[in-house]
Amino acid sequence: MIKIFGKLKLINNKVRQIGAAALELCYVACCRVDSFFMVGINPWDVAAGVLIVKEAKGKVSDFEGKPFNMNSENILASNSKMHKHFLELITEIVK
């Protein structure tokens, strides 16, 4: 996460981490923020938020672009239009 945040801060200084995964996912769902990503997540921290993003027609995947499931080790959630862009950014950084 430090590596990803460090690189993204150079691109856009509006990168934030609130600290509550469920709340951040709700912010994605209602378009308050563009994306949410996390490494080393627990299913109980994101399960409800993932459902809310999907119901709002957002997209949720792991960093490889595979559909998110409760066994995924990381998560990326965003609106459907920007998801591919965010996925490319994160993939480039974690290489």
C-alpha positions in Angstrom: 0.0 0.0 0.0 2.8 2.4 0.8 4.4 1.8 -2.6 1.0 2.3 -4.4 0.1 5.4 -2.4 3.6 6.9 -2.9 3.4 6.6 -6.7 -0.2 7.7 -6.9 0.5 10.8 -4.8 2.9 11.9 -7.6 0.1 11.6 -10.1 -2.6 13.2 -8.1 -2.3 14.7 -4.6 -6.0 13.9 -3.8 -5.3 10.3 -3.0 -6.7 9.6 0.4 -7.2 6.6 2.7 -10.1 7.1 5.2 -9.4 3.9 7.1 -12.9 2.3 7.0 -13.2 0.0 4.0 -17.0 -0.3 4.1 -17.3 3.5 4.2 -14.8 4.0 1.4 -16.7 1.5 -0.8 -20.0 3.3 -0.1 -18.2 6.5 -1.2 -17.3 4.8 -4.5 -20.9 3.7 -4.9 -22.3 7.2 -4.5 -19.4 8.8 -6.6 -17.8 10.8 -3.7 -14.5 9.1 -4.6 -13.3 7.6 -7.9 -11.9 4.4 -6.5 -10.9 2.3 -3.5 -8.1 -0.2 -3.4 -6.6 -2.3 -0.6 -4.1 -5.0 -0.1 -4.5 -7.7 2.6 -8.2 -7.3 3.1 -10.6 -9.3 5.3 -13.9 -10.4 3.9 -15.8 -9.0 6.8 -14.4 -5.6 6.1 -15.6 -5.3 2.5 -18.5 -7.7 2.0 -21.3 -5.2 2.4 -19.4 -2.4 0.6 -18.7 -4.7 -2.4 -22.4 -5.5 -2.7 -23.3 -1.8 -2.5 -20.8 -0.9 -5.3 -22.1 -3.7 -7.5 -25.7 -2.5 -6.9 -24.7 1.0 -7.9 -23.3 -0.5 -11.2 -19.7 -0.1 -10.2 -17.0 -2.6 -10.8 -15.1 -4.6 -8.2 -12.0 -6.8 -9.0 -8.7 -7.9 -7.7 -5.5 -6.3 -9.0 -5.3 -8.8 -11.8 -8.8 -7.8 -13.1 -10.5 -11.0 -12.0 -13.9 -10.6 -10.4 -13.5 -10.0 -6.7 -14.4 -12.9 -4.4 -14.0 -13.3 -0.6 -10.7 -15.2 -1.1 -9.1 -12.3 -3.1 -6.0 -10.9 -1.4 -6.6 -7.4 -2.8 -9.4 -5.3 -4.1 -10.1 -2.5 -6.5 -13.5 -0.8 -6.7 -14.5 2.0 -9.0 -17.1 3.1 -11.5 -17.4 1.0 -14.6 -15.9 3.7 -16.8 -12.7 4.3 -14.9 -12.0 0.8 -13.6 -9.7 -0.3 -16.5 -7.6 2.9 -16.1 -7.2 2.4 -12.3 -6.4 -1.3 -12.9 -3.6 -0.3 -15.4 -2.2 2.2 -12.9 -2.0 -0.2 -10.0 -0.7 -3.0 -12.2 2.1 -0.8 -13.4 3.0 0.3 -9.9 3.1 -3.2 -8.3 5.2 -4.8 -11.0 
